[in-house]
């Protein structure tokens, strides 16, 4: 799961485009702000991915329980 998060972060960083070097300290500040925003977005995406993975796991469990209940009901009908 951690590998997937790292892969997602790498892909998103690669797709976000390069940050070109600046000539002045104001340019450096701007680059830092851009990087901070990108990290914030990536952090949010990782949190959202975690939540979605937990939800999928929960739904799979519910589907399995309902499948077992259906099997038991079919046995009772016979």
Residue, then its C-alpha position, 0 to 999 in steps of 0.5 A: x500500500x505504501x508503494x502505491x502511495x509513493x508511485x502515485x506521488x511520483x506520477x503526480x509530481x512528474x505530471x505537474x511539470x518542471x519548476x524552472x530555476x529563477x535568477x532572483x531570491x523572489x523566484x526562489x520564493x515563488x518556486x518554494x510556494x509552488x512546491x508547497x502547494x503541490x505537496x499539499x495537493x499530493x497529501x490531500x490525494x494520498x489521504x483521499x486514496x487511503x479513505x477510498x481504499x478503506x471504503x472499498x475494503x468495507x464494501x467488499x466485506x459487506x458483499x461477502x456477508x450478503x453473499x453468505x446470507x444469500x447462500x444460507x437462504x437458498x439452502x433453506x428454500x430447498 
